[in-house]
Amino acid sequence: MREAASTRSSRLALALGAPAPGETLQQLICRSCAAAAHKHWEGLIAVPPVTAGVDVVTQLLAHEEREAWQRLNAAGLTAFPLSPYCARARLTPALVMGFAAFDEAQIDAGAKAVAAALRGRA
């Protein structure tokens, strides 16, 4: 049975802690995503400022899309190469990663797992 959205939001808010004054739950999740990326992905993945949304487009610094996707997939992690979404443009290697459905601990653990997979330690 699906959990009601308000119940899920309440549980997520408890797991993330209290938002800063004037900060929404979505902004708190975005802040958690940015903190985990900064902590674990230095030299591997660049993340733009995350202020809203459910996914983030990350720039790969040390791998091509296919290699990164294969490493993450082999480790049981989900991310999507950006290039299939672009019919004509030639882009720098990038992945689309979701974060909104997770709490702070899950985001941090996921970011750590992504780093380990990309560094060949998964």
C-alpha positions in Angstrom: 0.0 0.0 0.0 1.3 3.5 -0.9 2.1 5.8 1.9 0.2 9.1 2.0 2.3 12.0 0.7 1.9 13.9 4.0 3.0 10.9 6.1 6.1 10.4 3.9 6.9 14.1 4.1 6.6 14.0 7.9 8.9 10.9 8.1 11.4 12.5 5.7 11.4 15.7 7.7 12.2 13.8 10.9 15.0 11.9 9.2 16.5 15.1 7.8 16.2 17.2 10.9 14.8 20.7 11.0 15.1 23.0 8.0 16.8 26.3 8.6 14.4 29.2 9.2 12.5 30.0 6.0 13.8 26.8 4.4 11.4 24.3 2.8 11.8 20.5 3.0 12.7 20.5 -0.7 15.5 23.0 0.0 16.8 20.9 2.9 16.9 17.9 0.6 18.8 19.9 -2.0 21.2 21.1 0.6 21.8 17.5 1.7 22.5 16.5 -1.9 25.0 19.3 -2.4 26.8 18.5 0.9 27.1 14.8 0.1 28.4 15.6 -3.4 31.0 17.9 -2.0 32.0 15.4 0.6 32.4 12.4 -1.6 32.8 13.3 -5.3 35.7 15.7 -5.4 37.6 15.1 -8.6 35.0 12.6 -9.9 31.8 14.5 -10.4 30.9 18.2 -10.5 27.5 19.2 -9.3 25.8 22.5 -10.1 24.0 24.4 -7.3 20.9 22.4 -6.5 18.0 24.5 -5.5 14.9 22.5 -6.6 13.8 19.5 -8.4 14.0 15.7 -8.0 17.0 15.0 -10.2 20.4 16.7 -10.8 22.5 16.7 -13.9 26.1 16.0 -12.8 29.2 16.5 -14.9 31.7 13.6 -15.0 35.2 14.7 -14.4 37.1 11.4 -14.5 35.0 9.0 -16.7 33.1 8.8 -19.9 29.4 8.3 -19.6 29.3 4.7 -20.7 32.1 3.6 -18.3 30.6 5.5 -15.4 27.1 4.1 -16.0 28.5 0.6 -16.3 30.4 0.9 -13.0 27.4 2.3 -11.2 25.1 -0.3 -12.7 27.5 -3.1 -11.7 27.4 -1.8 -8.1 23.5 -1.8 -8.2 23.3 2.0 -8.4 20.9 3.9 -10.7 22.0 6.9 -12.8 21.2 7.8 -16.4 23.7 9.0 -19.0 22.6 12.5 -20.3 23.6 11.9 -23.9 20.5 9.9 -24.9 18.4 12.9 -24.0 20.3 15.1 -26.5 19.8 14.3 -30.2 22.1 16.9 -31.7 24.2 18.6 -29.1 27.6 17.2 -28.1 27.8 17.5 -24.4 30.5 16.9 -21.8 30.0 13.5 -20.1 27.2 13.8 -17.6 24.8 11.7 -15.5 21.3 12.4 -14.4 20.8 11.4 -10.7 17.7 11.4 -8.5 17.8 12.5 -4.9 14.4 13.8 -3.8 13.0 10.5 -2.5 15.8 10.0 0.0 16.7 11.3 3.4 20.0 12.8 4.4 21.6 9.6 5.5 20.5 7.8 2.4 21.8 10.6 0.2 25.2 10.5 1.9 25.4 6.7 1.7 24.4 6.8 -2.0 27.0 9.5 -2.8 29.7 7.4 -1.0 28.6 4.3 -2.9 28.8 6.2 -6.2 32.3 7.4 -5.4 33.4 3.9 -4.5 32.0 2.5 -7.7 33.7 5.2 -9.8 37.0 4.7 -8.0 36.7 0.9 -8.6 36.2 0.0 -4.9 32.6 -1.2 -5.1 
